Amino acid sequence: MTTAGEAQNGNEVLELVRSTPVDVVLLDITMPGRNGLETLKELKRQYPNIYVIVLSMHPKDQYAVRVLRAGASGYITKESAPEELIQAIKKAHAGEKFISPEIAELLADYLERGATGEPHTLCARCWSEIQFIERPYCERLGTPFAVDLGMALLSPAAIADPPVFERARAAARYDDVARKLVHRLKYGDRLELGRALGAMMVRSGAELLADAEIVVPVPLHRWRLWWRRFNQAMALASVIAKRSGLPCDPSLLARVKATKPQVGLSKAQRGENLQGAFRVPAEAKPRLAGKRVLLVDDVMTTGATANAASRALLRGGAKAVDVLVFARVAQGD
């Protein structure tokens, strides 16, 4: 077993394979420029007989599904023992599949959920097309970085215009797939999607949930709630609270101003539109005092809603506010 070469990004991987005989490629899922999944798909398109083993920082069932569907021969974590990596290479070279035990357990759970046909599950195609967000990302805003510098960093946006909340995390980028899922939940009365999306948010917001003391959904104004019949943020928050064991209290924050729709407004216009929109009721302040709040919503675009709601919670006595959403707009989306 010999090492044919090393590459720093996806384009270098393709160039190396083009110029050097290679049997097995070890591919990092997080690379600058062309990411690991895109590189994997291109490798299998150009060189279908090459075996590819994908390395990831964290065991996640959704990534295992995506890379295996794309043609990978193995999926292991960077924490795997050297013996496990050697075993994976040998199995891949023999035309077999290899998955780290911890990922295999998650994958088995995913397949079991998907095979039940329960209405709150997503099909494999939906899972495979979602662009999940994982590190590297801005530690404050949760926006993904294109390059992994190996350390916790803040984005220029977070430094230039710090948000009111402490940290924000999102499960996925707000692309066409995420948009369709949110719209089906929000406008299509597909309440069962709240369970699937909420489960993804629990995984992505694990560090926030570990510090949180209470979960609060972003509220709707009473007229919009009457028209829509339910609050999608509450549907997600109830799932998150149940799975994490945290209390959920929607009465801690009220929307007292009927704002116009945010679609099409600039960041400044959104902020102005939301001035005075949220308030902590007087009777709720004792329950909120000194608590670290996890604020839950479906989508974050400019962060204006999250900032306005967080400001109201802090004024009402909260110690700190973190924000967890299903999807967020990132640079380039």
Residue pairs with C-beta under 8 A, 6 or more apart in sequence:
1 86
1 89
4 16
4 20
4 21
4 22
5 16
5 20
6 16
7 13
7 15
7 16
8 31
8 32
9 31
9 32
9 33
9 34
10 31
10 33
10 34
10 35
10 36
10 38
10 39
10 42
11 33
11 34
13 25
13 27
13 39
13 43
14 39
14 42
14 43
14 46
16 22
17 25
17 43
17 46
17 47
17 50
22 50
23 50
23 51
23 93
24 50
24 51
24 52
24 53
24 73
24 89
24 92
24 93
25 43
25 50
25 51
25 52
25 53
26 53
26 55
26 85
26 89
27 36
27 39
27 40
27 43
27 52
27 53
27 54
27 55
27 72
28 36
28 54
28 55
28 56
29 35
29 36
29 37
29 54
29 55
29 56
29 57
29 63
29 67
30 36
30 56
30 57
30 134
30 135
30 136
30 148
31 39
31 148
32 146
32 147
32 148
33 146
34 42
36 54
36 67
37 66
37 67
37 70
40 52
40 54
40 67
40 70
40 71
40 72
41 70
41 71
43 50
43 52
44 50
44 52
44 70
44 71
48 71
51 73
51 74
51 92
51 93
51 95
52 71
52 72
52 73
52 74
52 92
53 72
53 73
53 74
53 75
53 76
53 88
53 89
53 92
53 98
54 63
54 67
54 72
54 74
54 75
54 76
55 76
55 77
55 78
56 63
56 75
56 76
56 77
56 78
57 77
57 78
57 134
57 135
58 77
58 134
59 77
59 100
59 102
59 103
59 106
60 103
60 106
60 132
60 134
60 203
61 103
61 106
61 107
61 109
61 110
62 110
62 127
62 130
62 132
62 200
63 75
63 132
63 134
64 75
64 99
64 103
64 106
64 107
64 110
65 107
65 110
65 124
65 127
65 128
66 127
66 128
67 75
68 75
68 97
68 99
69 124
69 128
73 91
73 92
73 95
73 96
73 97
73 98
74 88
74 91
74 92
74 97
74 98
74 99
75 98
75 99
75 100
75 103
76 84
76 85
76 88
76 98
76 99
76 100
76 103
77 100
77 102
77 103
80 88
80 100
84 100
87 98
88 98
91 97
91 98
92 98
99 107
110 127
113 121
114 121
114 122
114 123
114 124
114 127
119 192
120 192
120 193
120 194
120 195
120 196
121 196
122 196
126 177
126 181
129 177
130 172
130 177
130 178
130 181
130 200
131 172
131 173
131 175
131 177
131 178
132 171
132 172
132 200
132 204
133 142
133 144
133 169
133 170
133 171
133 172
133 173
133 204
133 328
133 330
134 144
134 204
135 148
136 144
136 145
136 147
136 148
136 149
136 153
137 143
137 144
137 145
138 145
138 153
138 154
138 155
138 157
138 158
139 152
139 153
139 154
139 167
140 154
140 155
140 158
140 162
140 163
140 166
140 167
140 168
141 155
141 157
141 158
141 163
141 168
141 303
142 167
142 168
142 169
142 170
142 328
143 155
143 157
143 328
143 330
143 331
144 173
144 330
145 153
145 155
163 303
163 306
163 307
163 310
164 306
164 307
164 308
164 310
164 311
164 314
164 321
165 295
165 306
165 307
165 310
165 321
165 322
165 323
166 320
166 321
166 322
167 208
167 322
167 323
168 300
168 303
168 306
168 322
168 323
168 324
168 325
168 328
169 204
169 205
169 207
169 208
169 322
169 323
169 324
169 325
170 204
170 300
170 324
170 325
170 326
170 327
170 328
171 197
171 200
171 201
171 203
171 204
171 205
171 325
171 326
171 327
172 178
172 200
172 326
172 327
173 327
173 328
173 329
173 330
173 333
174 182
174 299
174 301
174 327
174 328
174 329
174 330
174 333
175 333
178 326
178 327
179 327
181 193
181 197
181 326
182 197
182 232
182 298
182 299
182 326
182 327
184 190
184 193
185 191
185 193
185 194
185 197
185 232
185 235
185 298
186 228
186 232
186 298
187 228
189 229
191 230
191 235
194 232
194 235
194 236
194 238
194 239
195 239
197 236
197 239
197 298
197 326
198 235
198 236
198 237
198 238
198 239
198 240
198 243
198 326
199 239
199 243
200 326
201 236
201 239
201 240
201 296
201 324
201 325
201 326
202 209
202 239
202 240
202 243
202 244
204 324
205 240
205 294
205 324
208 294
208 322
208 324
209 240
209 244
209 246
209 294
209 324
211 292
211 322
212 244
212 246
212 292
212 293
212 294
212 322
213 246
213 291
213 292
213 293
214 246
214 247
214 248
214 249
214 252
214 288
214 291
214 292
214 293
214 294
215 237
215 240
215 241
215 244
215 246
215 247
215 248
215 249
215 293
215 294
215 296
216 237
216 248
216 249
216 250
216 252
216 253
216 293
216 294
216 295
216 296
216 313
217 231
217 233
217 234
217 236
217 237
217 248
217 250
217 295
217 296
217 297
218 233
218 253
218 295
218 296
218 297
218 305
218 306
218 309
219 231
219 233
219 234
219 250
219 253
219 254
219 255
219 278
220 228
220 231
220 233
220 255
221 255
221 256
221 257
221 258
221 259
222 255
223 258
224 258
225 231
231 250
232 298
233 296
233 297
233 298
234 250
236 296
236 297
236 298
236 326
237 248
237 250
237 296
238 248
240 246
240 248
240 294
240 296
240 324
241 247
241 248
246 294
249 284
249 287
251 281
251 284
252 280
252 281
252 284
252 287
252 288
252 293
252 313
252 316
253 278
253 279
253 280
253 284
253 309
253 312
253 313
253 316
254 278
254 279
254 280
254 281
255 277
255 278
256 276
256 277
256 278
256 279
257 274
257 276
257 277
257 278
259 273
259 274
259 277
260 273
262 270
262 273
262 301
262 304
262 305
265 273
267 302
267 304
270 301
270 302
270 304
270 305
271 302
271 304
271 307
271 308
273 304
274 304
274 305
274 307
274 308
275 308
277 308
278 308
278 309
278 311
278 312
278 313
279 312
279 316
280 288
280 312
280 313
280 315
280 316
280 317
284 316
285 316
285 317
288 313
288 316
288 317
288 318
289 317
289 318
290 317
290 318
290 319
291 317
291 318
291 319
292 318
292 319
292 320
292 321
292 322
293 313
293 318
293 320
293 321
293 322
294 321
294 322
294 323
294 324
295 306
295 309
295 310
295 313
295 321
295 322
295 323
295 324
296 323
296 324
296 325
297 305
297 306
297 323
297 325
298 325
298 326
298 327
299 325
299 326
299 327
299 328
299 329
300 306
300 323
300 325
300 327
300 328
300 329
301 328
301 329
302 329
306 323
306 325
309 321
310 321
310 323
313 321
314 320
314 321
